[in-house]
Amino acid sequence: MPYDLKLADRVREYLAELPGLEIEEKEMFAVLNFMVNGKTCVCVSDDKLMLRFNPVLQEEVAERIGYQTMLMKGKEYKGYCYINPEGSKRQTDFDYFLGLCIDYNKISNKSKKKGT
């Protein structure tokens, strides 16, 4: 199993409760990516959440239980992180993390399409 199906269902249920969102799911590289209004919002990777959040909140998020730094090419990738199962087990924590993603999704830019 490339990603935790129960965790993916929790994300689906959370997003389904929010009005006015265009939600698309994309499986890629053994990760389930939840696109909200055309932008990556949150992913499920193995048994972890992968968050996209406002980079100015990096230090605050890093203090939360379950936080794991996202590294790309050996460098910390600001505005992204993993949350291990311990960090999203409680519903209040799960809601906090997904709320961060939704809040940032409202102000973030769409990725530029290749070749444009």
C-alpha positions in Angstrom: 0.0 0.0 0.0 1.6 3.3 -1.1 -0.3 5.4 1.4 -2.5 5.0 4.4 -6.1 4.6 3.2 -7.6 5.5 6.5 -5.6 8.7 6.7 -6.6 9.6 3.2 -10.2 9.1 4.2 -9.8 11.4 7.1 -8.4 14.1 4.8 -11.3 13.5 2.3 -13.9 13.9 5.1 -12.3 17.0 6.4 -12.1 18.7 3.0 -15.7 17.6 2.1 -17.0 19.6 5.0 -15.6 22.8 3.7 -17.9 24.7 1.2 -16.7 26.2 -2.0 -13.6 24.0 -2.6 -12.7 22.4 -5.9 -10.9 19.2 -4.7 -9.0 16.9 -7.0 -7.0 13.9 -5.9 -3.8 12.9 -7.8 -1.7 9.8 -7.1 1.9 10.3 -7.9 5.1 8.8 -6.6 3.3 6.6 -4.0 1.7 9.8 -2.6 -1.9 10.9 -2.7 -2.0 14.6 -3.4 -5.1 16.6 -2.5 -5.3 19.6 -4.9 -7.6 22.3 -3.6 -8.6 25.0 -6.1 -5.9 23.8 -8.5 -3.0 23.9 -5.9 -1.3 21.3 -3.8 -2.8 21.6 -0.4 -2.0 18.4 1.6 -0.7 14.9 0.8 -0.8 11.5 2.3 2.6 9.8 2.1 2.8 6.3 3.7 1.3 6.9 7.1 2.2 10.6 7.3 0.6 13.9 6.3 2.7 16.1 4.0 1.7 19.7 4.7 1.9 22.8 2.5 1.6 25.9 4.8 2.7 29.5 5.1 6.5 29.5 5.4 6.3 32.3 8.0 4.8 29.7 10.4 7.8 27.3 10.0 9.1 27.7 13.6 5.6 27.4 15.1 4.8 24.2 13.2 8.2 22.8 13.9 7.4 22.8 17.6 4.3 20.6 17.2 4.4 16.9 18.1 5.0 14.7 15.0 6.8 17.4 12.9 9.4 16.1 10.5 11.5 18.5 8.4 11.1 18.1 4.6 14.4 18.1 2.9 15.1 18.5 -0.8 18.6 18.2 -2.1 19.8 18.3 1.5 18.1 21.6 2.4 15.1 22.3 4.5 12.1 23.1 2.3 10.3 25.9 4.1 6.5 25.8 4.0 6.4 22.0 3.7 6.8 19.3 6.3 5.7 15.8 7.3 3.6 15.0 10.3 4.0 11.5 11.6 1.0 9.4 12.9 1.6 10.5 16.5 1.2 14.2 15.5 -2.2 13.7 13.7 -3.7 11.1 15.9 -5.9 13.5 18.0 -8.6 15.2 16.0 -7.7 18.6 17.3 -4.2 18.3 16.0 -5.4 16.9 12.7 -7.8 19.8 12.3 -5.0 22.3 13.2 -2.7 20.9 10.5 -5.3 20.8 7.8 -6.5 24.2 8.8 -3.0 25.5 8.2 -3.0 24.0 4.7 -6.4 25.4 3.8 -5.5 28.9 5.1 -2.3 28.9 3.0 -4.1 27.5 0.0 -6.3 30.7 -0.1 -3.2 32.9 -0.6 -0.7 30.7 -2.3 0.1 30.9 -6.0 -0.5 28.1 -8.4 2.6 26.4 -9.8 3.6 27.5 -13.2 3.0 24.9 -15.9 6.1 23.6 -17.6 6.7 25.2 -21.0 4.9 28.4 -20.3 
